Amino acid sequence: MRGAGHQAAAGGPDDALILHVVGLDVQEQVEVPVGDPVTVLAHLARVVAAAPPDEPLPVRLCRACVEVLGADGGAVTLASTTTERLTLATSNGVSAQLEDLQDVLGEGPGQQAYEEGRVVVTQVDGLLDDAFPLFAHLADDLTGPLTVWAFPLHPGGPTFGVITVYRRTGELAHSLEDAQLLADAIGAALLDDTGPDGSLPFASWSDRARVHQATGMVVAQLGVTTQDALALLRAHAFASTTTVDAIAADVTGRRLTFAHTSTGLASTDGTETDTLGGAT
């Protein structure tokens, strides 16, 4: 295992990413540029819309993150180094094994990402590493060679959890910068009215009539549950550094839709958007 515990430079492919447009009668492949936050969030919206509605929100968001990043698996964990550490969702058995191993050993990339509030990239390849010696040895025995990326959840505040993803070979489909944006957007979607530190970063959002109306419109556009629709509004508000009220105003004012297009967002005249609410 090499490179454990270091902060990696942003990477990922430079060419166009082939995204599968889900939720349509016939799946299409369209080329969209990598490195565009709107592309990342639009893909997130499509995957959440296509997920089984009876699954818990953390599970849907975890699986969506794995698909958007082109990973082989992933997990969402809260309070990653405290006695209250809780794994909310894992996408498969390997992800569950990696989380259980970190929980038992008290070390690993997810725990370091939580403690230091930064991305941690770890290669599990059978080689000893001083940062996580036990994790290095046992993870290789359990899972074989792979690369683990751990992204802290800290949407505008203290880190309260970690999203961990892995791939057997190759890089993620997006840069680390865009992957961190995705992690924080998912973090914003997961937060309840009361934040983990007792603050109210998203207090009263669900009490605003305009947000209720916008949530209903997103439900109609994507066919998702109200919980998922509100989560998507929160994620887009965070990613565009604005408020949920502002996003809701754009939705109710029909300046922004979550309709299925090649990028996942469109203006009301059907033209695709390159920014939230901006038609091309």
C-alpha positions as CSV (number, residue, x, y, z in Angstrom):
1,M,0.0,0.0,0.0
2,R,1.6,3.3,-1.1
3,G,0.7,6.9,-0.8
4,A,-1.6,6.5,2.1
5,G,-2.5,9.6,4.0
6,H,-1.3,12.2,1.5
7,Q,-3.3,14.9,-0.2
8,A,-3.4,14.0,-3.9
9,A,-3.4,16.6,-6.6
10,A,-6.5,16.9,-8.7
11,G,-6.7,14.4,-11.4
12,G,-9.1,12.5,-13.6
13,P,-9.5,12.3,-17.4
14,D,-9.3,15.5,-19.5
15,D,-11.4,14.2,-22.4
16,A,-15.2,14.1,-22.6
17,L,-17.0,11.8,-20.2
18,I,-19.6,9.5,-21.6
19,L,-22.6,9.7,-19.3
20,H,-25.6,7.4,-19.5
21,V,-28.8,9.3,-19.5
22,V,-31.1,7.3,-17.2
23,G,-34.8,7.5,-16.7
24,L,-35.6,7.4,-20.4
25,D,-37.3,4.7,-22.4
26,V,-34.1,4.1,-24.3
27,Q,-30.7,4.8,-22.7
28,E,-28.6,7.2,-24.7
29,Q,-24.9,8.1,-24.5
30,V,-24.0,11.8,-24.8
31,E,-20.7,13.5,-24.5
32,V,-20.4,16.2,-21.9
33,P,-17.2,18.0,-20.7
34,V,-15.5,16.8,-17.5
35,G,-14.7,19.5,-14.9
36,D,-18.1,21.2,-15.0
37,P,-19.8,21.3,-11.6
38,V,-23.2,21.5,-13.3
39,T,-22.4,18.3,-15.1
40,V,-21.6,16.5,-11.9
41,L,-24.8,17.7,-10.1
42,A,-27.0,17.0,-13.2
43,H,-25.6,13.4,-13.3
44,L,-26.4,13.1,-9.5
45,A,-29.9,14.3,-10.1
46,R,-30.5,11.7,-12.9
47,V,-29.1,8.8,-10.9
48,V,-31.2,9.7,-7.8
49,A,-34.2,10.0,-10.0
50,A,-33.7,6.5,-11.4
51,A,-33.1,4.9,-7.9
52,P,-35.8,2.7,-6.2
53,P,-37.9,5.2,-4.2
54,D,-38.2,2.8,-1.3
55,E,-34.5,2.8,-0.5
56,P,-33.3,5.2,2.3
57,L,-32.0,8.5,1.1
58,P,-28.4,7.8,2.3
59,V,-28.3,4.6,0.3
60,R,-29.5,6.3,-2.9
61,L,-27.0,9.1,-2.5
62,C,-24.2,6.7,-1.8
63,R,-24.9,4.7,-4.9
64,A,-25.4,7.8,-6.9
65,C,-22.0,9.1,-5.8
66,V,-20.4,5.8,-6.8
67,E,-22.0,6.0,-10.3
68,V,-21.2,9.6,-10.9
69,L,-17.5,9.2,-9.9
70,G,-17.2,6.0,-11.9
71,A,-16.1,4.1,-8.8
72,D,-16.5,0.4,-8.1
73,G,-18.1,0.9,-4.6
74,G,-18.4,3.4,-1.8
75,A,-19.7,4.2,1.7
76,V,-21.1,7.1,3.6
77,T,-20.0,7.4,7.3
78,L,-20.8,10.0,9.9
79,A,-18.5,11.1,12.8
80,S,-15.8,8.9,11.4
81,T,-13.4,8.9,14.4
82,T,-15.7,9.2,17.4
83,T,-17.5,6.6,19.5
84,E,-20.6,7.7,17.7
85,R,-19.2,6.6,14.3
86,L,-22.0,5.4,12.1
87,T,-21.9,4.0,8.6
88,L,-25.1,5.2,6.9
89,A,-24.7,3.3,3.7
90,T,-22.4,1.0,1.7
91,S,-22.8,0.1,-1.9
92,N,-21.4,-3.5,-1.8
93,G,-19.6,-6.0,0.3
94,V,-16.1,-4.7,-0.4
95,S,-17.1,-1.2,0.8
96,A,-18.6,-2.7,3.9
97,Q,-15.4,-4.7,4.6
98,L,-13.3,-1.5,4.2
99,E,-15.5,0.4,6.6
100,D,-15.6,-2.4,9.2
101,L,-11.8,-2.7,9.0
102,Q,-11.3,1.0,9.7
103,D,-13.9,0.8,12.5
104,V,-12.1,-2.1,14.2
105,L,-8.5,-0.8,13.7
106,G,-9.1,2.8,14.4
107,E,-7.1,3.8,11.3
108,G,-7.5,4.3,7.6
109,P,-8.1,6.9,4.9
110,G,-11.6,7.7,5.9
111,Q,-10.6,8.4,9.5
112,Q,-7.7,10.6,8.4
113,A,-10.0,12.5,5.9
114,Y,-12.4,13.2,8.8
115,E,-9.7,14.3,11.2
116,E,-7.8,16.6,8.8
117,G,-10.8,17.7,6.7
118,R,-9.1,16.9,3.3
119,V,-9.1,14.4,0.6
120,V,-7.0,11.3,1.3
121,V,-6.0,8.9,-1.5
122,T,-4.7,5.4,-0.6
123,Q,-3.3,2.6,-2.8
124,V,-3.8,-0.9,-1.4
125,D,-1.3,-3.0,-3.2
126,G,0.4,-5.3,-0.7
127,L,3.2,-2.9,0.2
128,L,3.7,-1.7,3.8
129,D,3.0,1.9,4.5
130,D,3.8,3.8,7.7
131,A,0.5,5.8,7.8
132,F,-1.8,2.8,8.0
133,P,0.3,-0.3,8.6
134,L,-2.5,-2.6,9.9
135,F,-5.1,-1.3,7.4
136,A,-2.6,-1.8,4.6
137,H,-1.9,-5.4,5.4
138,L,-5.4,-6.5,6.3
139,A,-7.2,-4.6,3.5
140,D,-5.0,-6.3,0.9
141,D,-5.8,-9.7,2.4
142,L,-9.5,-8.9,2.4
143,T,-10.0,-7.1,-0.9
144,G,-6.9,-7.4,-3.0
145,P,-5.3,-4.4,-4.8
146,L,-7.4,-1.2,-5.2
147,T,-7.3,2.5,-4.7
148,V,-9.4,4.3,-2.0
149,W,-10.5,7.9,-2.1
150,A,-11.9,9.5,1.1
151,F,-13.7,12.8,0.8
152,P,-14.7,14.8,3.9
153,L,-18.3,16.0,4.2
154,H,-18.1,19.7,5.2
155,P,-20.6,21.8,3.3
156,G,-19.9,25.2,4.6
157,G,-18.9,24.1,8.1
158,P,-17.1,21.5,10.3
159,T,-16.5,18.0,8.9
160,F,-19.3,15.7,10.0
161,G,-18.6,12.6,7.9
162,V,-16.8,11.0,5.0
163,I,-17.7,9.5,1.6
164,T,-15.2,6.8,0.7
165,V,-15.1,5.2,-2.8
166,Y,-12.7,2.7,-4.4
167,R,-11.7,1.5,-7.8
168,R,-9.8,-1.7,-8.7
169,T,-8.0,0.0,-11.6
170,G,-7.8,3.5,-13.1
171,E,-8.8,6.9,-11.9
172,L,-12.2,8.4,-11.0
173,A,-14.3,9.9,-13.7
174,H,-14.0,13.4,-12.3
175,S,-11.2,15.5,-10.8
176,L,-10.7,15.5,-7.0
177,E,-12.1,19.1,-7.0
178,D,-15.4,18.1,-8.6
179,A,-15.5,14.9,-6.5
180,Q,-15.2,17.0,-3.3
181,L,-17.9,19.3,-4.6
182,L,-20.1,16.3,-5.1
183,A,-19.3,15.0,-1.6
184,D,-20.2,18.4,0.0
185,A,-23.4,18.6,-2.1
186,I,-24.4,15.2,-0.8
187,G,-23.5,16.2,2.7
188,A,-25.8,19.2,2.4
189,A,-28.6,16.9,1.2
190,L,-28.1,14.6,4.1
191,L,-28.2,17.3,6.8
192,D,-31.4,17.6,8.9
193,D,-32.7,20.9,10.1
194,T,-30.3,20.6,13.1
195,G,-26.7,20.4,12.1
196,P,-24.2,18.0,13.8
197,D,-22.8,20.8,15.9
198,G,-26.2,22.0,17.1
199,S,-26.4,24.8,14.6
200,L,-29.2,25.3,12.2
201,P,-27.5,25.7,8.8
202,F,-30.6,24.6,6.9
203,A,-33.3,25.5,9.5
204,S,-36.8,26.3,8.2
205,W,-36.1,25.4,4.6
206,S,-38.9,22.9,4.6
207,D,-41.3,25.4,6.2
208,R,-41.1,27.9,3.3
209,A,-44.0,27.7,1.0
210,R,-41.9,28.4,-2.1
211,V,-39.6,25.5,-1.2
212,H,-42.6,23.3,-0.8
213,Q,-43.9,24.4,-4.2
214,A,-40.5,23.9,-5.9
215,T,-40.1,20.5,-4.3
216,G,-43.5,19.4,-5.8
217,M,-42.4,20.7,-9.2
218,V,-39.1,18.7,-9.0
219,V,-41.2,15.6,-8.0
220,A,-43.3,16.1,-11.1
221,Q,-40.3,16.6,-13.4
222,L,-38.2,13.7,-12.2
223,G,-40.7,11.3,-10.6
224,V,-38.8,11.2,-7.4
225,T,-40.0,11.3,-3.8
226,T,-40.4,14.6,-2.0
227,Q,-37.4,13.7,0.2
228,D,-35.2,13.2,-2.8
229,A,-36.5,16.4,-4.5
230,L,-35.7,18.5,-1.4
231,A,-32.3,16.8,-1.2
232,L,-31.6,17.8,-4.8
233,L,-32.6,21.4,-4.2
234,R,-30.3,21.5,-1.2
235,A,-27.4,20.0,-3.2
236,H,-27.8,22.6,-6.0
237,A,-28.1,25.4,-3.6
238,F,-24.8,24.4,-1.9
239,A,-23.0,23.9,-5.2
240,S,-24.1,27.2,-6.6
241,T,-23.2,29.1,-3.3
242,T,-26.8,30.3,-2.9
243,T,-29.8,29.6,-0.8
244,V,-32.5,27.0,-1.2
245,D,-35.0,29.9,-1.4
246,A,-33.1,31.2,-4.4
247,I,-33.1,27.9,-6.2
248,A,-36.7,27.4,-5.3
249,A,-37.5,30.8,-6.8
250,D,-35.8,29.8,-10.0
251,V,-37.8,26.6,-10.1
252,T,-41.2,28.1,-9.3
253,G,-40.4,31.0,-11.7
254,R,-39.7,28.4,-14.4
255,R,-36.2,29.7,-15.0
256,L,-34.8,26.3,-14.0
257,T,-36.1,22.8,-14.5
258,F,-34.7,19.4,-13.6
259,A,-35.9,17.9,-16.9
260,H,-34.0,15.0,-18.5
261,T,-31.6,16.4,-21.1
262,S,-28.0,15.5,-22.0
263,T,-26.9,17.6,-19.0
264,G,-29.9,17.0,-16.7
265,L,-31.0,20.6,-16.5
266,A,-32.9,22.7,-19.0
267,S,-34.6,26.1,-19.4
268,T,-38.3,26.1,-20.0
269,D,-37.9,26.6,-23.8
270,G,-36.1,23.3,-23.9
271,T,-32.5,24.6,-24.5
272,E,-29.8,23.1,-22.4
273,T,-28.1,25.0,-19.7
274,D,-24.4,25.4,-19.1
275,T,-25.0,27.0,-15.6
276,L,-27.8,26.8,-13.2
277,G,-30.6,28.6,-15.0
278,G,-28.5,29.8,-17.9
279,A,-29.5,28.7,-21.3
280,T,-26.9,28.0,-24.0
